[in-house]
Amino acid sequence: MRILVVGSGAREDAICKSLMKKSGNDVFCAPGNVGMSLFNIKTVNIAENNFVKLADFVIDMGIDYTIVGPERPLTDGIVDYFEENGLKVFGPNKKSAQIESSKLFSKNLMKAAHISTAFYEEFTDIKIANEKLESSVLPIVIKADGLASGKGVYVINDLANGKSVINELLVEHKYQTEKIIIEEFLDGEEFSLMAFVHGNKFYPMPIAQDYKRESDGDKGSNTGGMGAVCPVTNIDKSIITNAYENVLEPFVNEMYRQGVDYTGVLYAGLILTDLGLKVIEFNVRFGDPETEVVLPRIKSDLSEVIFGLLNNESLDIEWKNEGTDLGVFVTSQGYPDNPQVGNIIDSKKKFLNYSDEINFAGVAEKNENLLTDGGRLFCVHAHADDLTEAQDNVYSFLDSVDATNIFYRRDIGKNSV
């Protein structure tokens, strides 16, 4: 098959590499990134929000179907545009994408489906929001009601910080925020559950654990994700079954009942608390960095799985049960608030010699070197017999990379030890 993947990050790199495992598949990525070309992914210089040029490319190249990676084009209606032009595309339409672009839309679906989540209130007025903060028991969570690339969530431990965050979001409109949610802080073990969805059918993937905080020991700011591990050994199988039966199934059925026509990947951010399993959030696409450790575990052909979903077929998807997949994200110094770009990382040759898989994101190249070109640079992945071996493989490689202009956590997978 000929397949187009829309996006430019490590998630899209991982999707492309999974699709390319089937001999004969012709895979393109728009716009992709410099690092992808090191591993023979065909990048196409078309921006992910240029729906007209993307559709023209699909038609001109005889693409069988398109997979949309990032949330922004989904929210902006790329699926609606493609379908109006008779093109097959994998991802939710604009209405369905509100599950991620509007936390309130998602919360209302959860409420209708009787799914347990944090108590919350919405605010547009800074004075009323501050009054709510002042009357709350800390810690508490403030969220931007919109897209923020995984960074619009703040755990508030003191009033001054909370008021500063509310000002950033409602006055300075960081992340173009017009509305915020103040919600209950949930304490417990977090994990991510993704599923392929078409209508009222869903096919769960193995769960993964994402490490959001920027520094070792889960300290520092929330980020787009500093690494992930799959499987998650500290979450019992009975909890996973509970998530299928009391989160995924009722949510998918409620979407279907309300006419939310969903085709794509549904992501559930979950937390196991002392009071049971609760939902932190739903997203409408492959998680990042979870994709980098989950897709390497698929035994079925990903291209056939997605083709089957687009054609309303019933599926039997096989996954690896053995071993551990670990991914560690390398970022620019200063990430997430002030990433430094244009600095040398190391030689391209260094990355070609890695024995497992590297998924690239914000990198550029000059004089045979890779340069920082964003906050999140690349994810180093290893599949091994156990977690310790996977950590040894990843971190021994990273120890060989010049650390002057980069940063990464050294404790990814710690919860599974």
N, C-alpha and C positions, 0 to 999 in steps of 0.2 A: 504493500500500500504506500501511497504518497500522503504524508501527514505534515501539517503545519502546526507548530507549537508557538503560541503567542506569549512573549515575556522575555526577560533578560537576566533573571537571577539564577541562583544555585538550584532552586526548585525546578525551573524549566530545563536546566542542564541535566538534572536527574531524570526528568520525564523523557527527554530526548534519548538519553543513553539506554533507558529501559526499552523504549520503542525500537532502538537500533539493534537490540539483541536478536531480533528476528531477521534472519538473512533475507535480503531483498527489499526490506522496507526502505523508503527514501524519505528522510526526515529533515525538515527545515525548521529554523527558529527565527522569529522576528520580534525584536531586532537582535536578540542574542547578545553575546558579549565576546570580547577578545579571547578570553580563556577557553571558550567553547571550541574555537577554531583549532586549538592545539590538539584536540581529540576528534577532529574530522566531522564536527557538527556543522552543517551548512547554515550559516547565518545570513539573514536577509535584512538589508538596511531600510526597514519600514517601522515607524514608531507604533507601539502597541495601541495607541488611541487613534490611529489613522485608518478608520474602518474601510474607507473607500479603496485605498491602495492595497490593504490586506485582502479585501474581497477580490479585487482585480488580479492580484497575484494568485490567489486560489483558483480562479477561473482559468487564467493563462497557463498555469502549471498542471492543471488537471488534478488538484489535491483532492483526496478522497474525503477527508474531514479535518477539522481544526480543533485543537485543544487550547483552551484559554487558561493560562496559569494565574496571573495576578487578579486581585479583586477590582482594581480601578476600571479596566475596560468592561468587566462584567456589570459593574454598577452603572456605567455609562451607556450600556445597551448594545454591546457588540453582538451578543447572541441574537437579539431581536433583528439587528441589521442584516446579519448573515442569513437568518431564516427567511426574512422578507425577500432575499435574493436567491432563495432556493438552495442555499449551501448548508451542508451538514457541519454542525459545530457542537462541541462537548463543553457544556457549562450552563449554569442557570441564566434565565432571561432577566431583564431589568427588574421586573416585579419581584421575582424570587431572590434576587441579589440583595434586596433590602434586609434580608436576614443578617447580613454583615454590615451594610451601610447604615442601618438604623437599628441600634440596640433595642429601641422601644418596640419596633416591629417584631423583632425576635422574642422579646420578653412577652409580648401579647400572645404569640403563638405558643410559647411555653405554658403560659397561664391557661390557655384554652385546652392544652393537651395534658394539664395536671402534672407538669414536670417540675421537679424541685429545683429552685434556683435561689439566688440571694434576694432578700427584700431590697427594694429600690424606690427612688422617687426621681422625677425628672425636673430640670430647672433651666430657665432661660434668663432669669433675672438674678443679677449678682447679689443684690441685697438679700433676697429670699434664700439663695443658695448658701450664703455666709451664715444666715440665721440657723439653717438646718445643720450646717457644720458645727456651729457653736453648741447646739443642743445634742449632738451625737456623742456616743461613747466611742473613743478611739481605740485601735485603728479602725479606719473606714476607707472605702474605695471611691475614688472619683474617676469617671470614664468620660471621654469625649464621645458624643453620640454621632459617630461618623467614621470614616476611614483614617487611620493614623499609622499604617504599616506596623502594627503591633506595639506602638509606643504610646498610645493614648490612654494608658491605664496607670493610675497613681495610687499607691498605698500610703495613706496619710496617717502619720503618727503624732503630729503636733499641729496646733491651730494655725500658726504662722505659715507653715509650709502649705497647709490646705488652702488658706486664703490666697496665697501666691499662685497656686495651681488654678484655682477658680478664676483669678484675674487673667492669667495666661489664656485660658480657654474661652471665657465669655466676654472679655474686654479686648484682648489682643488677638483673639480668634485664631490661636495656634491650631494647626491642622484644619483651618477653615471651620472651626467649631462654632455652632450657633446654639447648641443645646448640650447640657451635660446630664449625666446620671450620677447620683450619690447613692451608693448601695452598701449593704452589709459586707464586712470583711469575713471571708471564709478561710478557715485554717484547716489544713490537712494535706494529703498527698495528691498532687496534681498529675493528670495524664491526659493524653490526646487520643481520641478515637475518630478515625476517618472511615467513610463508607462511600462506595459507588451507589448512586441513587438514580432511579428512573421511575417517575410517577409514584406508585405506592410500593415499589420494590426497592430493597436495599441490600447491599452486600458488604459487610464489615471487613475492614482491613485489620491487621494486627495492631494493638495499641502501642503507642510510643510515649516517651517522656521528654518534654522540651525543657530546656534550662533558660529561663527568660532573663534572670538578673545578670548584670554585666560582669560581676566578679565572683571569685571562688567563695564558697560558703553561702551562695544565694544572697550576696550583698550588692548594693549599688542600684542603679536605675534599671527599670524595665527596658528591654531591648526587643528587637525583632526575633531574637533567639540566638543563643550562644552555642547551641549544640543539642544533640538528642541521642536517645538510645532506644533500641527495640530488640527483643521484647522487654517488658517492664516486669522484672521478677518479684518486686515487692507489692504487686497488685494481684490479689487472689483471683482465680478463674471464675469464682462465683460472683465477684464484683463485675467482671467483664460481662457475664451473662445478664446480670442485673442492668448493666448499661444498655445492652441490646434490647431488653424487654421493656425497660421503664424510661428510656431516653430516646434511643433511635426509633424504635417502632412507633411509639405514640406521636413523636414529632413528625415523622414522615407521613403517617396517616392523617395528622391534623393539617399538614400542608395540602395533602391531596383533597381532604374534605373541604378546605377553604378555596380550592381552585388555584393554589400556588403551584404552577406547573413546573416541577423541578426535575432537571436532568443535569447531573454533574457529580462532583465530590462534595459531600457534606462533612464538615469538620466540627466535632464537639470537643470543647475544652472542659474537662471534668475534674472534680475534686472529691476525694473521699474524706468526709469530715466525721467528727464524733457522732453526728446526727444522721449519718448516712451519705449516700451519693448525691451530689448536686452539680448542676451545670453552671460553669463560669460564663461561657459564651458559645455561640455557634458561628462558624464562618462558612463561606460558600465556595471554597476551593481547596486544593491540596495545601496542607500546612507546610511551613518552611521554618525550621529545618527538619520537620518530621518526615517529609517526603524522601529526603536523602538517606534515611535509614529504613524506611518502610518499603519503598519500591524495589530495592535490591532483594527483598525477601519473596517477591512474587514468582511463582513457578509457572503460572499460566502466561500466555502471551498477552502483554498489556494492550497491544494494538488490536487484537481480536476481542478483548474484553470491552474496550470502548466502542468498537464497531458494533458489538452485540447490544450494548446499552442503547446506542443510537437507533438500532433497528428493533428495539423492544423484544429482544430475545431473553429467555431465561438462562442464567449463567451458573456455572460451577467453577468457582475460582480457587485455585490451589496456591498455598503459601508454604514456605519453608518453616519447619518447626525447630530445626537444629541451629545452634550457634547464636552469636550476638552481632548486631550491627550497631556501630558507634559512629557518630559524626561530630566533629569539633569545628565550630565556625571561627575563622580568623577575621579580625576586624582591623580597621585603621586606628591608630592612636587617636584618642579623643572621642571615639564613638561611645554613646549614641548622640551626644549633644553637639559635638564639634569635630567631626571626623576630618583628619588631615588627608588631603588628596595630592596627587602628583609626586609622591615619594616612592623611591625604589623599594620593592619587596625583595626580589631575588631573581636569578636567571630563569628564563623559560625552561631551560634544560633541566633544572632542578626538579621541576614539577612533572616533566615527562618520565622521570626515573622512578616515580612513586609506584609501588607494586599493586595498590588497590585502586581506589577511585577518588578523584578530586572534582568537586562540583563548583564551578566558578560563578561569581556574581560581579562585584564592582571592581574590575581590573582594567588597566590599559597596558600598552606595551611601548617600549622605546629601547633601541639598541640592544635587542635580545633579552631585555629585562622586563618583568612585569611590574607595573606601577599601581599604587592605590588610586582608585577612581570612584570611591564611594565609602560608605560606612562598613558594610559587610562585604568582605573580599572573596572568600572561598571557604568551602566546607570540606574538610579532610575526612573521608569515610574509610572504615575498615570492617570487613566481615571476618570473624574469627570463631574458634571453638567456644571461647568464653569471654567474659567482659575484660578480665585482666590482660589477655592476649590482644584483644582489640585496642585497649588503651595503650599498651606497649607499642603496637604498630603505628598508631596515630601519633603519639607523642614523640616517639623516636624520630619519625620523619620531621615533625615540627621543630624538634631540637636542632635539626640540620639547616633550617631556614633562618635567614638573617632576621633577628627579632627587633631591629632598630625602630622600624616604622609600623610594627604590627602589635596586636594584642589578642590574647585568647585565654579562656579559662583552662585550668589544669585539672579540674575535678569533674568533668562531664561523665555521667554514669554513676556518680557516688551513691545515689539512692538505691542502686541495684547491687551494691557490694554486700 
